[in-house]
Amino acid sequence: MDYVWSPWRYKYIAQVNDDKQPECIFCDALARNDDAAALIVYRGKKVFVILNRYPYTSGHVMIVPYAHVAQLALCDAETLAEMMLVSQRVEKAFVADYKPDGMNIGMNLGKAAGAGVAGHLHLHALPRWFGDTNFMTVTGETRVHPEDLHKTLERMRKALNASAAA
């Protein structure tokens, strides 16, 4: 039998029942005031972009309002508009830098819908490629990523800045 070791995933598994988890990972990331450590890619006026620490694919980001709200109805029009404008920039960045075959952009509102952080809404954006679901995902329930998160952070920061200038 072959084994694929992914020791970096242990931290995620160990945290599932950890009482030291922050109440909200997004609010906690903002409070750190260390964007690189918090994996914050971009800060806008009403929203910010943060990497998913446990991504579905390389490049997986979330567009998050600064306001701690759980429903779209609780966001003001400026926040919603900025979320869409930043989503456009992320889309351009993916196309220019990651060259995906497609992408997923969407929200899961509430635990029943699959929201991992149900109390603070966020919009997922991730590039997709044909074949990015393979035997590891299907049989091992494990994803293999070719890119370190800090490399993704550098690439996405550069790409978002380039898409702003375009």
N, C-alpha and C positions, 0 to 999 in steps of 0.2 A: 504494500500500500504506500502511496506517495502522500506526503504532507506538505502543505503550503502554510508557512508560518506568517502570522500577521500580528506581531506583539503590540503594535501601535493601537490595535482595536481593543486590547484588554482594558485600557483606561475607560473606554465607552461602556463596556460590559460591566465593569466594576462600579460605575457611577449610577447605574440604573436604580439601585436601592440605597444610594448614599444620601443620608440626611443633610449633607453639606452642600447639596445642589442649590444654586441660586433659585429664587422664586421665579425669575424670568431671565433666560439666557441673553435676550436682546438688551434689556435694561442693564443687566450686569456688564455686558460688553461695552455699552456706552459709558458706564460709570468708571471703567478702568482708565480712561484717558490715555490708552496705549493702543492705537489702532492696529499696529502690526501684531501685537500679542493677541488682541481680540479678533483678528482677521477681518477688520473692517476695511473694505476696498475703497469706499467712496462715501463722503458725507455731503448731502444736499441741504436744502433749506428745511424741508419737512420730512425727508426720508434719508435712509442710509442703505448701503449695500454691504453685506457681510457674506463671507464664505460659509458654506455648510461644513462643519467640522467632520461630518460623517457623510460625505457626498455620494450621490447616486452615480455621477460621472465626474470626471475632472472638469473643473470650471463651474460646478454647481454653486450658485449664489442665491441669496434671498434679499429682496427689496423690502425694507421694513420702515414703517412710520416711527418717528421718534415717540409719538404719543402711544402709551400703553393702552390699546383698545383691542377688543376681540371681534368686532363686527365692522363691516364696511359702512354700515349706517351711522357709526359713531365717528367716522372720519370726515373732516371738512373737505370741501371741493378742491381746495388748493393741494391738500395732501394726496387725494386720489389722482389729480391731474399730474402731479409730480411723479407719483408711482408709475404711471403709464409712460411719461416722458423718459424716465430713467430706464424703464423696461425696453424702450426703443433703443436707447444707448447700449444696453447690455446685449440686445439682439445684434446690433451692428458690431459690437466688440467680439461676440462669438463668431460671426461670419468672417470678420477680418482676421482674427487671431487663431481660432480653433478650427475653422472650416468644417463645421459639422454637416451631417446629412439632413438634420432637422433639429428641432429643439422643443422642449416642454416649458411652458410658462403657465403657472396656475397657482391656485390657493386651495387649501383644505381648511374650512372654517368649522371649528368644533371637533372634539375628540372623536365623535362618531364618524366624522368625515375623514379622519386620519391625521388631524393636526397634532404634531408632536409638541408644539407650544400653543395650546388652545387659547391662552389669555392675551396673546399679542399677535395680531394678524401679520402675515408676511406673505409675499409673493415669491414663489420658487421660480428660478430660471436656470435651465441646464441644457447644455448642448448634447445632442444625441447622434450616434453613428450607427450605421447598419452593423450588426454583429456585436454591439456593446453588451448584449445579454448573452452570456456563454455558459458553459457547463458549470463554472464556479458559482454563478448566480443561481442557476436552476437546481443543481444538485447539492451544492455546498452552502447555499444561502450566504455567500461571501462575494464581495466585489473586489476586483483587483484594479488599482489605479496606477497609471504609469507616471503620475506627477505628484510631487510633494506639495502640501498645502501652501507653503511659503513661496514656492515657484508659481503656483496658481495666483496667489496674492499679487506678486510682481507683474505677472502677465495681464491680469484683469485691471490693475491700476493703470498700467501703461495703455491698454486698449481702451478703457473708458475715457482716459484723458484725450486720446487720439480721436475718439468718436465725438467728443465735445467740440473739438477744433474743426471737424469736418462739416 
